[in-house]
Amino acid sequence: MYLWLTTARIYKSIMIFLNEQDINPLIAIIFFFLDLTVRMRLDRLDGAGATAWADGSVLHPVVEGFFEGLKGKQREGIYETGRGANELVGILKSFSKAELEMMLILLLELYSKAYQNDPLVVKHHLSEHARELYLAIQDFRV
C-alpha cells in the first residue's frame, strides 16, 4: 500500500508575532512541525464536507517528509537557525508525550480562532495524536 501526502490545507502561519525580535527560530520551527502534523491529519469528506481525521499511519511519512524538506532548505541556505536537522530531531526526541500534548494544547487555542469546526476534531483526537506523534518521533532516524 502506498500513501501519498500532498499538502496540508491552509498552509500559513497561525502564530502572530508583533515583530521579528519576538521570534525564537527554534520555538517557531517546533510549533510549525507540530502544526503540520495536525494539519496533515485533517481533511474534508468529499473535499468540502465534514472534517475527517486520518489515522496514525500518516505520522511516520509526515515526520520523514518534514525532515527531508528541512534538509533541502538547509542545502539551499534558506533554513538558518544555527541548529541542523539532526539537532532538531534530538530536541523533539527529548520531549515526553505529556510535553508534546501540552504544546499541542497551546496550538488548539490558535486553531479555535483560525478555523471553524477543526478545533473540535483536533481536541477529540489530541491525546491520541500526542501519543502517536511521540512514537513516530522516537522511531525516526535521520
C-alpha positions in Angstrom: 0.0 0.0 0.0 1.3 3.5 -0.9 0.3 6.6 1.0 0.8 9.9 -0.8 0.9 13.1 1.2 0.2 16.0 -1.0 -0.2 19.1 1.1 -1.6 20.5 4.3 -4.6 22.6 3.9 -4.5 26.3 4.7 -0.7 26.5 4.6 0.1 29.6 6.6 1.4 30.5 9.9 -1.2 30.5 12.7 1.1 32.3 15.1 1.2 36.0 15.1 4.3 37.9 16.2 4.3 41.6 17.0 7.8 42.0 15.5 10.7 39.8 14.3 12.5 40.3 17.6 9.8 38.3 19.3 10.5 35.2 17.1 12.7 32.4 18.5 13.5 30.4 15.4 13.8 27.1 17.4 10.4 27.6 19.0 8.9 28.7 15.7 10.1 25.5 13.8 8.9 23.2 16.6 5.5 24.7 16.6 5.5 24.7 12.7 6.3 21.0 12.9 3.6 20.3 15.4 1.0 22.3 13.5 2.0 20.4 10.3 1.4 17.0 12.0 -2.1 18.1 12.9 -2.9 19.6 9.5 -1.8 16.5 7.7 -4.4 14.5 9.6 -7.2 16.9 8.8 -9.3 16.6 5.6 -12.8 17.2 4.4 -15.1 14.3 3.4 -15.7 14.6 -0.3 -13.4 17.6 -0.3 -15.8 20.0 1.3 -17.9 18.1 3.8 -17.4 17.3 7.5 -13.9 17.4 8.9 -12.2 14.0 8.9 -9.2 12.8 10.9 -6.6 10.5 9.3 -5.3 7.5 11.3 -1.9 7.4 12.9 -0.3 5.7 9.9 0.3 9.0 8.3 2.6 10.3 11.0 5.8 8.4 10.1 5.7 9.7 6.5 4.8 13.2 7.8 7.9 13.2 10.1 10.1 11.8 7.4 8.8 14.3 4.8 9.2 17.3 7.2 12.9 16.5 7.8 13.6 15.8 4.1 12.2 19.2 3.3 14.1 20.8 6.2 17.4 19.3 4.9 16.6 20.6 1.4 16.1 24.1 2.8 19.4 23.8 4.7 21.2 22.8 1.5 19.6 25.9 -0.3 20.7 28.1 2.6 17.1 29.0 3.4 16.8 27.4 6.9 19.2 29.3 9.1 18.6 28.8 12.8 22.0 27.7 13.8 20.6 24.3 14.5 20.6 21.5 11.9 18.0 18.8 11.3 19.9 16.3 13.4 19.9 18.6 16.4 16.2 19.4 15.9 15.4 15.6 15.8 17.3 15.3 19.1 15.3 18.1 20.7 12.0 16.7 19.5 13.0 13.2 20.8 13.7 14.8 24.2 10.1 15.8 24.7 7.9 13.4 26.6 4.4 12.5 25.4 3.0 14.9 28.0 5.1 17.8 26.8 4.1 17.2 23.2 0.5 17.2 24.3 0.9 20.4 26.3 2.4 22.1 23.2 -0.5 20.8 21.0 -3.0 22.2 23.5 -1.4 25.6 23.1 -1.9 25.2 19.3 -5.5 24.2 19.9 -6.3 27.7 21.2 -4.9 29.1 18.0 -7.0 26.7 15.9 -10.1 27.8 17.6 -9.5 31.3 16.4 -8.4 30.4 12.9 -10.6 27.5 11.8 -14.3 26.6 12.0 -15.0 23.0 13.0 -11.5 21.7 13.1 -10.8 22.5 16.8 -13.5 20.1 17.9 -12.0 17.3 15.8 -8.5 18.1 16.9 -9.5 18.3 20.6 -11.2 14.9 20.3 -8.0 13.3 19.0 -5.4 15.4 20.8 -4.2 12.9 23.4 -4.1 10.1 20.9 -2.2 12.3 18.4 0.4 13.3 21.0 1.0 9.6 21.8 1.2 8.5 18.2 3.4 11.5 17.3 5.7 10.8 20.2 6.2 7.2 18.9 6.7 8.4 15.3 9.4 10.9 16.5 11.1 8.2 18.6 11.1 5.8 15.7 12.6 8.4 13.3 16.2 8.1 12.2 18.0 11.0 10.4 
